Amino acid sequence: MTVAHVALLTEEEPRSAELTVTGEIDLSNADQVRDELYRSIANDLMYVSVNLTDVSYMDSSGLRVLFMLAERLQRLQTELAVVAPPGTPARRILELAGFDAVATLRP
C-alpha cells in the first residue's frame, strides 16, 4: 500500500493553516489523503497553504483530490495556495492539468 502523510504544520496567523503532504498519492490512498486534508481544515479559515514539496509521486487520483479541495475551499471563500517547487513530480502534474486556474501555485 502506498503511504502519504498529511500534517497541520501551523496556524500562525488567525484563520489560516499550513499543511504538508509527504510520500506518494495514488489510487490506493487518495481517499485517505482527502479525508485527512478535510479534517485538518476548519470551515472558518481565510487562507490554506498545502505544501507538496516532499510528495515523491502523484497520479490523477491525487490531482483529483486537490481539485476537489480547491472547489470546497472556493465555496467557503477560502484562498488556497499550493507549494510545489519547479521540477518536482507534484509541480509537473499540476502544471499539466492547469491547476493554477483554480489555486495559486508557489515554488
Short mmCIF file of the C-alpha atoms (twelve columns), coordinates in Angstrom:
data_MODEL
# 
_entry.id   MODEL 
# 
loop_
_atom_site.group_PDB 
_atom_site.id 
_atom_site.type_symbol 
_atom_site.label_atom_id 
_atom_site.label_alt_id 
_atom_site.label_comp_id 
_atom_site.label_asym_id 
_atom_site.label_seq_id 
_atom_site.Cartn_x 
_atom_site.Cartn_y 
_atom_site.Cartn_z 
_atom_site.pdbx_PDB_model_num 
ATOM 1   C CA . MET A 1   0.000   0.000  0.000   1 
ATOM 2   C CA . THR A 2   1.206   3.469  -0.851  1 
ATOM 3   C CA . VAL A 3   1.715   5.821  2.081   1 
ATOM 4   C CA . ALA A 4   1.155   9.561  2.333   1 
ATOM 5   C CA . HIS A 5   1.014   11.722 5.430   1 
ATOM 6   C CA . VAL A 6   -0.838  14.972 5.986   1 
ATOM 7   C CA . ALA A 7   0.220   17.204 8.862   1 
ATOM 8   C CA . LEU A 8   -1.074  20.539 10.092  1 
ATOM 9   C CA . LEU A 9   2.147   22.495 10.480  1 
ATOM 10  C CA . THR A 10  0.995   25.799 11.845  1 
ATOM 11  C CA . GLU A 11  -1.813  28.193 12.408  1 
ATOM 12  C CA . GLU A 12  0.491   31.201 12.759  1 
ATOM 13  C CA . GLU A 13  -1.994  33.784 11.665  1 
ATOM 14  C CA . PRO A 14  -5.605  33.732 12.735  1 
ATOM 15  C CA . ARG A 15  -7.891  31.906 10.350  1 
ATOM 16  C CA . SER A 16  -5.067  30.394 8.296   1 
ATOM 17  C CA . ALA A 17  -3.453  26.968 8.153   1 
ATOM 18  C CA . GLU A 18  -0.372  25.467 6.581   1 
ATOM 19  C CA . LEU A 19  -0.458  21.755 5.786   1 
ATOM 20  C CA . THR A 20  2.195   19.469 4.396   1 
ATOM 21  C CA . VAL A 21  1.729   16.260 2.450   1 
ATOM 22  C CA . THR A 22  4.574   13.758 2.136   1 
ATOM 23  C CA . GLY A 23  5.031   10.452 0.352   1 
ATOM 24  C CA . GLU A 24  3.045   9.194  -2.616  1 
ATOM 25  C CA . ILE A 25  -0.552  9.944  -3.565  1 
ATOM 26  C CA . ASP A 26  -2.249  7.446  -5.835  1 
ATOM 27  C CA . LEU A 27  -5.460  5.450  -6.200  1 
ATOM 28  C CA . SER A 28  -4.683  3.294  -3.162  1 
ATOM 29  C CA . ASN A 29  -4.592  6.202  -0.708  1 
ATOM 30  C CA . ALA A 30  -6.206  9.240  -2.368  1 
ATOM 31  C CA . ASP A 31  -9.395  8.965  -0.305  1 
ATOM 32  C CA . GLN A 32  -7.351  8.801  2.909   1 
ATOM 33  C CA . VAL A 33  -5.354  11.880 1.888   1 
ATOM 34  C CA . ARG A 34  -8.562  13.740 1.020   1 
ATOM 35  C CA . ASP A 35  -10.113 12.845 4.381   1 
ATOM 36  C CA . GLU A 36  -7.007  13.940 6.285   1 
ATOM 37  C CA . LEU A 37  -6.877  17.250 4.419   1 
ATOM 38  C CA . TYR A 38  -10.553 17.939 5.057   1 
ATOM 39  C CA . ARG A 39  -10.222 17.077 8.771   1 
ATOM 40  C CA . SER A 40  -7.296  19.496 9.091   1 
ATOM 41  C CA . ILE A 41  -9.162  22.463 7.613   1 
ATOM 42  C CA . ALA A 42  -11.687 24.367 9.693   1 
ATOM 43  C CA . ASN A 43  -14.631 25.936 7.879   1 
ATOM 44  C CA . ASP A 44  -13.807 29.453 9.099   1 
ATOM 45  C CA . LEU A 45  -10.332 29.754 7.585   1 
ATOM 46  C CA . MET A 46  -9.466  32.545 5.168   1 
ATOM 47  C CA . TYR A 47  -6.222  31.031 3.839   1 
ATOM 48  C CA . VAL A 48  -4.880  27.489 3.415   1 
ATOM 49  C CA . SER A 49  -1.442  26.501 2.162   1 
ATOM 50  C CA . VAL A 50  -0.727  22.902 1.140   1 
ATOM 51  C CA . ASN A 51  2.954   22.043 0.785   1 
ATOM 52  C CA . LEU A 52  3.655   19.218 -1.689  1 
ATOM 53  C CA . THR A 53  7.450   19.599 -1.735  1 
ATOM 54  C CA . ASP A 54  8.001   16.102 -0.305  1 
ATOM 55  C CA . VAL A 55  5.424   14.307 -2.458  1 
ATOM 56  C CA . SER A 56  7.520   11.843 -4.445  1 
ATOM 57  C CA . TYR A 57  4.707   10.622 -6.727  1 
ATOM 58  C CA . MET A 58  1.200   11.789 -7.561  1 
ATOM 59  C CA . ASP A 59  -1.142  10.331 -10.163 1 
ATOM 60  C CA . SER A 60  -4.507  11.568 -11.399 1 
ATOM 61  C CA . SER A 61  -6.149  10.414 -8.152  1 
ATOM 62  C CA . GLY A 62  -4.010  12.869 -6.211  1 
ATOM 63  C CA . LEU A 63  -4.782  15.565 -8.721  1 
ATOM 64  C CA . ARG A 64  -8.494  14.882 -8.276  1 
ATOM 65  C CA . VAL A 65  -8.091  15.308 -4.501  1 
ATOM 66  C CA . LEU A 66  -6.500  18.720 -4.993  1 
ATOM 67  C CA . PHE A 67  -9.171  19.880 -7.449  1 
ATOM 68  C CA . MET A 68  -11.874 18.751 -5.006  1 
ATOM 69  C CA . LEU A 69  -10.112 20.616 -2.189  1 
ATOM 70  C CA . ALA A 70  -9.876  23.752 -4.318  1 
ATOM 71  C CA . GLU A 71  -13.595 23.548 -5.122  1 
ATOM 72  C CA . ARG A 72  -14.512 23.045 -1.464  1 
ATOM 73  C CA . LEU A 73  -12.376 25.972 -0.328  1 
ATOM 74  C CA . GLN A 74  -13.743 28.181 -3.089  1 
ATOM 75  C CA . ARG A 75  -17.273 27.539 -1.781  1 
ATOM 76  C CA . LEU A 76  -16.044 28.524 1.699   1 
ATOM 77  C CA . GLN A 77  -14.395 31.658 0.235   1 
ATOM 78  C CA . THR A 78  -11.000 30.438 1.446   1 
ATOM 79  C CA . GLU A 79  -7.857  31.192 -0.543  1 
ATOM 80  C CA . LEU A 80  -5.761  28.149 -1.459  1 
ATOM 81  C CA . ALA A 81  -2.043  28.161 -2.246  1 
ATOM 82  C CA . VAL A 82  -0.178  25.005 -3.200  1 
ATOM 83  C CA . VAL A 83  3.582   24.880 -2.701  1 
ATOM 84  C CA . ALA A 84  5.294   22.673 -5.278  1 
ATOM 85  C CA . PRO A 85  8.824   23.656 -6.319  1 
ATOM 86  C CA . PRO A 86  9.662   23.606 -10.038 1 
ATOM 87  C CA . GLY A 87  10.891  20.208 -11.199 1 
ATOM 88  C CA . THR A 88  9.094   18.198 -8.518  1 
ATOM 89  C CA . PRO A 89  6.648   15.448 -9.534  1 
ATOM 90  C CA . ALA A 90  3.730   17.332 -7.992  1 
ATOM 91  C CA . ARG A 91  4.569   20.565 -9.817  1 
ATOM 92  C CA . ARG A 92  4.772   18.850 -13.193 1 
ATOM 93  C CA . ILE A 93  1.331   17.234 -12.916 1 
ATOM 94  C CA . LEU A 94  -0.245  20.429 -11.512 1 
ATOM 95  C CA . GLU A 95  1.105   22.487 -14.393 1 
ATOM 96  C CA . LEU A 96  -0.023  19.949 -16.998 1 
ATOM 97  C CA . ALA A 97  -3.526  19.941 -15.525 1 
ATOM 98  C CA . GLY A 98  -3.800  23.741 -15.399 1 
ATOM 99  C CA . PHE A 99  -4.259  23.751 -11.627 1 
ATOM 100 C CA . ASP A 100 -3.124  27.371 -11.455 1 
ATOM 101 C CA . ALA A 101 -6.562  28.313 -12.832 1 
ATOM 102 C CA . VAL A 102 -8.197  27.314 -9.520  1 
ATOM 103 C CA . ALA A 103 -5.457  27.991 -6.950  1 
ATOM 104 C CA . THR A 104 -2.171  29.796 -6.514  1 
ATOM 105 C CA . LEU A 105 0.915   27.702 -7.310  1 
ATOM 106 C CA . ARG A 106 4.001   28.668 -5.329  1 
ATOM 107 C CA . PRO A 107 7.598   27.480 -5.772  1 
# 
